[in-house]
């Protein structure tokens, strides 16, 4: 999944920092989806799109729960993903999808390659 995102991002000419942010957000959303995808229709789908200067990452799963930003304690093993995503993304949300489950998405402004280095 991250490799697919990196390959897609390279075709879009995104800066390395943008790619790293996208990989982190995608990884956190996907990890949540693995935990949430239960019952019939247990599959996970990812999508990414660039619209002008905004990058959108979506992860769909069959789970019914809605992610929330928590206040994890230092020794908690879970509960940090939406904190991370809310810090990195300009916006995030949840949409209901046909069939069981939902799509969790994050959007943030991106920059293209550095004009001096091409990276």
C-alpha positions as CSV (number, residue, x, y, z in Angstrom):
1,X,0.0,0.0,0.0
2,X,2.8,2.5,0.9
3,X,4.8,1.4,-2.1
4,X,1.7,2.0,-4.4
5,X,1.3,5.5,-2.8
6,X,5.0,6.3,-3.3
7,X,4.9,5.2,-7.0
8,X,1.7,7.3,-7.5
9,X,3.2,10.3,-5.7
10,X,6.3,10.1,-7.9
11,X,4.2,10.4,-11.0
12,X,2.6,13.5,-9.5
13,X,5.9,15.1,-8.8
14,X,5.3,15.6,-5.1
15,X,8.0,16.8,-2.8
16,X,9.6,14.2,-0.4
17,X,8.1,15.7,2.7
18,X,4.7,15.5,1.2
19,X,5.2,11.9,0.3
20,X,6.4,11.1,3.8
21,X,3.3,12.8,5.3
22,X,1.1,10.9,2.9
23,X,2.7,7.6,3.8
24,X,2.2,8.3,7.5
25,X,-1.4,9.3,7.2
26,X,-2.2,6.4,4.9
27,X,-0.5,4.0,7.2
28,X,-2.4,5.2,10.3
29,X,-5.8,5.1,8.4
30,X,-5.0,1.6,7.1
31,X,-4.0,0.4,10.6
32,X,-7.3,1.6,11.9
33,X,-9.2,-0.1,9.1
34,X,-7.5,-3.4,9.8
35,X,-8.8,-3.2,13.4
36,X,-12.3,-2.0,12.3
37,X,-12.9,-4.2,9.3
38,X,-15.0,-6.9,10.9
39,X,-18.0,-9.0,9.7
40,X,-19.3,-9.4,6.2
41,X,-17.6,-7.4,3.4
42,X,-14.3,-7.4,5.4
43,X,-12.1,-5.7,2.9
44,X,-10.1,-2.5,2.8
45,X,-9.7,-0.1,-0.1
46,X,-7.4,2.8,-0.4
47,X,-7.6,5.8,-2.7
48,X,-5.5,8.9,-3.2
49,X,-6.1,11.9,-5.4
50,X,-4.4,15.3,-6.1
51,X,-6.8,18.2,-6.7
52,X,-4.7,21.3,-7.4
53,X,-2.7,21.9,-4.3
54,X,-4.7,19.5,-2.1
55,X,-3.9,15.8,-1.6
56,X,-6.7,13.5,-0.4
57,X,-6.2,10.1,1.0
58,X,-9.1,7.7,1.7
59,X,-9.3,4.3,3.4
60,X,-12.6,2.4,3.3
61,X,-13.4,-0.6,5.6
62,X,-16.4,-2.7,6.6
63,X,-16.4,-1.5,10.2
64,X,-19.2,0.5,11.7
65,X,-17.3,2.5,14.3
66,X,-16.3,6.2,13.8
67,X,-12.8,7.3,14.5
68,X,-12.3,10.0,17.2
69,X,-9.4,12.0,18.4
70,X,-8.5,10.6,21.8
71,X,-6.2,11.7,24.6
72,X,-4.0,8.7,25.0
73,X,-1.9,8.3,28.1
74,X,1.9,7.7,27.7
75,X,1.6,3.9,28.3
76,X,-1.6,3.4,26.2
77,X,-1.0,1.0,23.3
78,X,-3.6,2.5,21.0
79,X,-5.4,5.8,20.4
80,X,-2.8,8.0,18.7
81,X,-3.6,7.6,15.1
82,X,-6.3,10.2,14.8
83,X,-4.2,12.6,17.0
84,X,-1.4,12.2,14.4
85,X,-3.8,12.6,11.5
86,X,-5.5,15.7,12.9
87,X,-2.1,17.3,13.4
88,X,-0.9,16.6,9.9
89,X,-4.1,17.1,7.8
90,X,-6.0,20.3,7.2
91,X,-9.2,18.3,7.5
92,X,-10.4,14.8,8.0
93,X,-13.8,13.1,8.2
94,X,-15.9,10.0,7.7
95,X,-18.4,9.2,5.0
96,X,-20.8,6.3,4.8
97,X,-20.2,4.0,1.9
98,X,-22.6,1.7,0.1
99,X,-22.8,-1.6,1.9
100,X,-21.3,-2.1,5.3
101,X,-18.7,0.3,6.6
102,X,-17.3,3.7,6.0
103,X,-14.6,5.7,4.3
104,X,-12.2,7.8,6.5
105,X,-10.4,10.5,4.6
106,X,-7.8,13.2,5.2
107,X,-7.0,16.2,3.0
108,X,-4.0,18.6,3.3
109,X,-2.2,21.2,1.1
110,X,0.9,20.0,-0.6
111,X,3.8,21.4,-2.5
112,X,5.4,20.2,-5.7
113,X,9.1,19.5,-6.2
114,X,11.7,22.0,-5.1
115,X,12.5,24.1,-8.2
116,X,16.3,24.0,-7.5
117,X,16.7,20.3,-6.8
118,X,13.7,18.8,-8.6
119,X,12.9,16.9,-5.4
